[in-house]
Amino acid sequence: MAVALGTGILLYFALPAEPAAATIWLAPPLLALAIWTAARWPLAGWAVGLAAAAALGFGMASWQAGRQPPMPDLPRGATLIEARIAAVELLPEGRRLTLEAPRLDGGAPLDRHVRIRLKHDDPAEPQPGDLIRVRALVRAPAAPAYPGAWDFQRAAWFSGLAGSGFALGRAELTPGEAGAPLLAGLRAKIEARVTGAIPGAAGAVAAALLTGGQSAIPVADLSAMRDSGLAHLLGVSGLHIAIVMGLSFGLLRWLLALLPWVALRLSGKAIAALGALTVGGLYLLVTGCAVPMQRSFAMAALATLALLTGRRALSLRAWALAAAAVLLLQPAAVLGASFQMSFAAVLALIAGWDALRPHLPKPGRGAWRQRLALAACGVLATSVLAGAATTPFGLHHFGRLQLYGVAANALAVPLTSALVMPAGMAAAALMPFGLEDLALVPMGWG
């Protein structure tokens, strides 16, 4: 089903022009035909069902493209922008603002947002929810640099971006009456506290792990992470949500076990699983709902359902359902490196685990050396499988080959799992009390 959905979406994006509006209604009759056919000829019903899934993907892509607001005509010269700040991103020098419903030279509010980079010496400290007035130069998204290159115009069309640019003067700020959007304000506060406690590039990386924003990481450090095959640690995804939910699950189950009345009457595993899923959902929202996080959370939700019903928590079916969910919500994501690399890596890991599991020895009680060896082999196999699966996509999109990615991941992933992310979770829990430095300092070491 997931492959058929993706095929239909790719077929839509391969067309030279928009299809007829009626094509979005092809899926329902095909689905009805598949159900009728399957009752008589199962194999034929399966084939028609795949065609129905492809038609559904095609229709969803067409519908999503058609419901986006049109691109405005932006001024060719400098313009005075008045808008409400929706988000603030830290940069190595200065800040980048996302402005919603912007007015250009006093005109009507745009249906799309714009991004503006403030001058690096601007003393203003904008916060989400503030009103801003600034003179800037704004340009529409650029066309692909060469045939087959990343299409900024297509990405902007589906993300609601009208254009981006830079400020020519200093910004004038007015506190907004409605206050900051909840999640954007929370994200900005976490970034400010983390970068304040951990100076330099380490603070920018720590903030990226907790909020998903990578804009503050210096270019040299970002390039080093990419060259070493560790860029996936910066893009919040399955590893991070697994750590967050795993630690939450263990802590909740331990706390429930401390209450005999509760432990003897209720299922501690079920309660802990639902609590961990709630924490994972909050982490998904705070980090901005990127495609890898959508995939990770969808699979985490299926794993939680499996725990509650006594089914297998890790399977290719869960992967396929997560892929289908993301494709239906964001059809254009299938064209991006984030979707391709994330799902390719997880597909290889699940398939590799299914193949290796029957051959793995089962260590006995107290066989700590064997357990340690198995853990080390697991980390190595994870790096090899994920690296092999994502290398073709990395070469295609970025022209990069990580020659020592396996060794780098074998060192960095355990460190992230055992120190960096647990310390980050502790810091987030301590922030309401102003004690986050107790956890942020060791997070900075990691």
N, C-alpha and C positions, 0 to 999 in steps of 0.2 A: 504493500500500500504506500509506504513512504517513498519508494523508488518511483512508483507510478505518479504520485503527486509531484515529485521533483521533475519528472519528465514533462508533465503538462505545463509546469511553470517555465521550464527552459524553452519549451515550444513557443509559449507566448512571447518571451523576450527575444526569440530568434526571428520573429516576424518583422518585416520592413515597415509595416504600418499597423495602426490599431485595428483589431478585428471588429466585426459587427457586434452590436450590443447583445444580440440574442444568443451569442455563444456562451454567455455565462450561465445559461439555463440548460446546457447539454447534460450536465451531470445527473439531475433527478430522474429523467426518463431512462438513462443508461443504468442507473442503480436499480430502478424497478425491474428493468429487463434482466439484470444480473440475478436478482432474487428469484424471479420466475424461472429463469433458465437453470439455476443451480439446483432447484428441486427435482429437475428431470435429468440434466446432464451436468454433473458437478464440475468437470474440467472446463466445459464451455462457459458455465456460470462464473468460474474463477477468471477466465480470460475477459469476459465482459465486465466483471468487477474491476479488473485492472484498468480497462478503458474508462470506466466510470470515475475511478480515482484520478486518472490523468485529466479527464474533462473537468473534475472538481478543482484540481490544481490550476489548470488553464483559466477557469472562470474566476477563481479567487485572485489570481494575479491581475486579470483584467479589471475586476471590481476594485481592488486596492488602488490600482493606477488611476482609475476613473474618478475615485472619490477624493483625490488630493486637490487642494486649492490651487488655482493657476499661479504661474510664476509672474511676479510684478515686473514692470519696467523700472529699473533702478536708475537714478540720476548718474550722468557721466562724470560730473564733477563733485566737489565737496558738498555735503548735505548736513543739515542740522537734524539730529535724531532725538526724538523724545519717546521714551518707552519705559516699561516696567522690567526690572531685572528678574529673569527667571532662574538663572544659575550663574555662579561665579567659579571660574577655573583658575587655579594658580599656575603660573608659568615660571620658568627659571628666572625671567625678568618681567615683572608686571603681572597683569591679570587679563583673562579673556572672559567676556560677558556674553551670555545669551539673552537677547532682548525679545520679549513677546509683545505682539500687537504694536510694532514700532510705527511712529508717525515721522515721515520724511518731509522736512520743510513745511511743517504744519498741515500736511495732507491727511487723508483718511487713514485710520489704522490698517496695516497690512494683515492679511490672513496668515502670513507666514512669519517666522522669527528670523532674526539676523544675529550674527556673531561679530563682536567688535573687540579688538585688542587695544587696551589702554596703553598710553605712553609709559615707558618703564619708570620715569621719574614722577608720575602723577601721584600726589599725596593722598588722593581719595581712597577710601576703604569701602567699596561697595559691598552690599549684602543682598541676598535674594529678597525680593519684595520692595526694594527701594526704587524710586523713580529717578531716572537719569536724563540729563540733557547734555549732549556732546556733539561737536562738529567732527565729522568723520568722512572717510572715503570708503564707499561700499561697492563691491563688484559681485556680479553674478557668478555662480560656480563655473569653473573652467571645463572645457571639453576634454576628452581623453587625450593624453599626450601623444599617443600613437594607436593605430588600430589594435584592438584587443586589450588595451591598457585599462586601468581602473577608471570608471566613468563617474566623475564627481557630480555631474549633472543628474544622472539617474539616482545616485545616493541622496542628493539634496531633494529631489522630487518626492521621494518616499519618506524622508525624515522631516519634511515641513520647513526646510531651510530656504530662505529667499536669497541670501548672499552673505558675504563676510568681508571684513575690512579692518581698518585701523583708525584710531582716533588721531585727529590733527591738533587738537587742543586738550586742555584739562577738562575733566568731567565735572558737571554740577549735579549734586545728589540731593534728593529730598526723601526723607523717610516715608515709606508707603503706609497708607491708612489700613490696608488689609493685612499688613505684616508679611513675613516671609512664607513662601510655600513650605509646608512641613518638612518634606523630605529634602528639598534643596537647602533649606536653612540648616537642617541637621547635618547634611553632608559638608556644608561649608564650615560649620563649627568643629566637626571632627578633623577636617583637614587643617584648620588653623591651630588646633591644640596639638596635633601630632607633629606638624612641621615646627611649631614653637618649642616642643620638648626635644625633638631629634633634629639637629641642624644638618644642612647640606643634603646631598643626594640620598642618604639613608632615610631622612625624614620624608622626602618625596616618594620613595619606594614604599615606605610604611603607610603613608596616606593612600597610595594607590591600592594596597592590599585591603584596606578597610573601606574605601569609598569607591574604588573602581576608576578614579580619575588619574590618568598618567601624564597630564599636561605639564606638571611641575618638575618632572624628571629631566635632568640635563641631557642634551642630545648625545653627548659622548657616553654617558652611562646607559642610555637607552640602546645605543648601537652595540655596546659591549654585551648587554643582556641578549640582544638578538643574535650576535655573532657566536655566543656560547650556547645557544639553544635554550636559554632560560626566559625568553620573553613571555612564555605561557604563564610564568609565575606572576607576571604583572597584570595580565588580563584575567580578572576574577572569573573563575570557572569551576569545573568539577572538583579539583583538588581542594580549593578553598571552602566550597560549600560542604564537602565531605568532612573536612576538619571541623568546621563550625558545628555541623549537625552531629558529628560523631562525639565531640567533646560535650555538647549539650545533652545528648542521649545518655552518655555515661554518668555525667554529673546528676541529672534528674533521677536516673535509676538508683544511684547511690543514696541520694537524699530520701527517696521513697523507701528504700530498704532500712533507713534509720528510724522509720515510723512503723513499728510492728503492727499496729491496728490497721494501717493502710496496706502494708505489704502482704498481710494474710488474707485480705478480702478483695483487693483489686489487682488487676494485672499491671505490675510495674513496667513491664516491657511496652505494653500498649500505650500507657500514659506517657512514658518517656519518649516513645516514637512520635506521638502527636505533638508533644512539647518541642522536640527537636525540629519537626517540620515547621512549626510556627516560627522558631528562631531563624530557620533557613529562609522562610518567606520574608521576614524583616530584612535579612541580609541581602536578599534579591532586590528589594525595593530601594534600600539605601545605596546599593552599588549601581543603580541605574538600569536594571533589567536588560543587560546586554545579551546577545544571542547565546553565547556559551553558558551564561547563567540560566537562561530560560531552559536550555537543554538539560542542564544539571538539576534544576529544581523539578522539572517534569519527571526525570528519572528518580529523583529523591522521593517525590510524591508516590510514584509507583512502588518504590522500594518500601515505603512506609505502609502502603496498602498490602503489600506482600507479607510484611511482618505481622500485620493485624489479622490476616486471613490464613497464615501458615503456608504461603507459597514462596517460590524462589524469588529472592530480591534482585538478583543480577541475571539478566537474560537478554538475548537479542530482541525478544519481543518488546521489552521495556525500551530498548534503544529505538526501535522502529516507531513505537507510539510517541516517544518524545520528539523524534524527527518530524512525524506527521503533524504534531501539535504546533511546532515552531513554523513549519511550512504554511499551515493554514493561517496562523497569526501574522506572519511576516514573509510572504512569498518571495520578495526580492532578496531575502537573506541568503538564499541558495547560491547566489552569484558571488558572495563575499568570502574572503579568506577565513574569517572568524567561524562561519558555519561549517565550511568544508574541513578545516583542520580540526575543529572540535569534534565533529561527528566521526571523522576518519580515525582519530586517535582512540575514541571510546569503542568504536566498532572493532578495531584491532585488539584492544585490551580484553574485551568480553570474549571474542573468538579465541584469543590466545589462552585465556583462563579456562575456557571450556575444553580446549585441546590438551592443556597441561595438567588439569586437575586430576584425572584418573592415574597419572604417573607419579604424582607427588607423594613422598613418604609421609606417614602420620606419626609425628614425634610422640613418644610416650611421656608420662608424667615426670617432670624434673629434667627432661632432656633439653636443657637450656642451650647447649651448644648447637644441637640440631635445629632448634627454633630460630636461633640467631642466624644460622647459615641459610635457612629457608627465607627469612626476612631479607637478608642481603641479596639472595638470588631473585626474590620478588621485585626489589627495587631495580636491579639490573635489567630484568626481563621487561619491566614496565617502561624503562627508558628506551630499550631497544625496539619494542613493539610500537610505542607511540612515535618515536623518532622515524622509524621506517614508514609508518603510515602517513605522517605529515610532511615528509621531505619533498615529495612531488609537488604538493601545493605550495610549500615555501619557495621552491625553485621557480614555480610559475608566477606567483604574485610578487615576490620580493627579490628574486635572483640571488638567493643566499643559500649556502650549504654549511650547516654546522658540523665541523669535522670532529669536535670533541664534546658534542652535546650529551652523549651517553655518560661520560665521566662527570661532566658538570652537573647533570641531573641527579646522578647517584649521590653527590655530595649535598646539593642544594635542596632537593625535595625532602629528605629526612630532617634537615635543619629547619626548613619552613614548617614542617608538620609538628616537630617536637618543641620548637622554641618560638619562632616568629609569630605564627598565627595564634597559638595559645596565649602568648603575651599580648597580642593585639586584642583578643577577645576580653582578656582581663582588663585591659586599659579602657575598652568601651564600657565595661560594667562599672568601672571606678570613676568615669568622667562625671556623672551627676554629683559625686562627692568631692570633686576637685583633686582626687588622688591618683590620676592617671599616670603621673610620672613614675610611680612605683613599678608599673608594668611597661611603660614606653621605653625606659632606659635599657632593660634587657632586650626588648624588641629591636631597638637600634643596634645593639651588639650583633644580633642575628642578621 
